[in-house]
Amino acid sequence: MRDLAAGLGYLMKGQRWVARHPRSWGLGMVPALITLVGYVAALIALGWWTDDVIAWLTPFVDDWGTPWLGLFRGALAVLFFGGCLLLALITFTAVTLLVGQPFYESLSERVDLALDGHAPSSGLPLWRELLVSARESTAVLVRVALWGTLLFAAGFLPVIGQTAIPAVGFCVSGFFLTEELTAVALARRRVPLAEPLRLLRSRKLLVLGFGVPLTLLFLVPLAAVIVMPGAVAGATLLARDLLGEPTSDDGPAPCEAATAGTGGVGTGAPHGSVGPTPYG
């Protein structure tokens, strides 16, 4: 249970960190706001056409009488929209990180600098970082799609399909959200591609303590925009914990002082690399 509380603590610490750095908070909300507008439009369109999609997918029940036809298609519509919402929660983070890659990487660096005065760097040009980020996000989305299909099918099971399965869905969402967010800090440390998943699985309660509350926050309108910068900051702390690096924010001066003369963005020498480079 200690890890569960620690995960929630990192989420809260990340929010406090950006609250103390309002300029970082404000800039960090811009990519999230752009992404949110696109996703809201897509979900509204999806909600409008869901009944037509379900009817097209289930022509074999056209002859069913009432109330069974309505109940069957209504349940499928709820499961279908819920699955799409789950996918949206996961892909929102991936797309937002891709849109705001330069900023969120700088924000993560500033958190590192505030803790120990060092900011690991991948040393890659921006286009390579975007390519690596897209590749990693694609791998996550493939796993999300597999889990989403499994949970969609399990939703038809009596009782547990309407009770346990939604709870499992939140845990799955929280895990993948944390994987996406910690990727910012881990990629700067050039952690091998298979290593982040192993690290996260080794501390599942820590990951769920961070990711599940964040998933619930993302369900609140506009909350995703507000908490996204702090989520990146908190995920940096969590990544440091996974790698055995110090996570206490008591010590070095705030990063504005540490980065004086560098435009406010840390470019410290790489350190804390784990294993061989994933970039070849």
URVENPE-V280069 format. One record per pair of residues at least 4 apart in sequence whose C-alpha atoms are under 6 Angstrom apart, sorted by the first residue. I is the first residue (numbers start at 0). J is the second residue. D is the distance in whole Angstrom. If there is no record, write none. Layout:
I_J_D, I_J_D
This chain:
2_204_5, 2_205_4, 3_204_5, 3_205_5, 3_208_4, 6_205_5, 6_208_4, 6_209_4, 7_208_5, 7_209_5, 9_233_5, 10_209_6, 10_233_5, 13_229_4, 13_230_6, 13_232_5, 13_233_4, 14_229_4, 17_24_5, 17_229_6, 23_27_6, 24_228_6, 27_228_5, 28_32_6, 28_224_5, 30_95_6, 30_98_6, 30_99_5, 31_35_6, 31_95_5, 31_224_5, 32_224_6, 34_95_6, 35_39_6, 45_49_6, 63_68_5, 64_68_6, 67_71_6, 69_73_6, 72_76_6, 75_79_6, 77_81_6, 87_91_6, 89_176_6, 90_94_6, 91_95_6, 93_136_6, 95_99_6, 96_100_5, 105_264_6, 107_232_6, 108_118_5, 108_265_6, 109_254_6, 109_265_6, 111_118_5, 112_116_4, 112_117_5, 112_118_6, 112_254_6, 113_251_6, 113_253_5, 113_254_5, 114_248_6, 114_251_6, 117_267_5, 118_267_5, 119_187_6, 119_188_6, 119_268_6, 119_269_4, 119_270_5, 120_187_5, 120_269_5, 121_187_4, 121_189_6, 143_147_6, 147_151_6, 153_160_6, 154_160_4, 155_160_6, 156_160_5, 159_163_5, 160_164_5, 170_211_6, 173_207_6, 173_210_4, 173_211_4, 173_214_6, 174_210_6, 177_181_6, 177_210_5, 180_231_6, 180_234_6, 181_234_5, 181_238_6, 182_186_6, 184_235_5, 185_190_6, 186_190_6, 188_272_5, 189_272_6, 189_276_6, 190_273_5, 191_276_6, 191_277_5, 192_277_6, 204_208_6, 206_210_6, 207_211_5, 217_222_6, 217_223_5, 223_227_6, 226_230_6, 229_233_6, 230_234_6, 236_246_6, 239_244_5, 240_244_6, 254_258_6, 258_263_5, 258_265_6
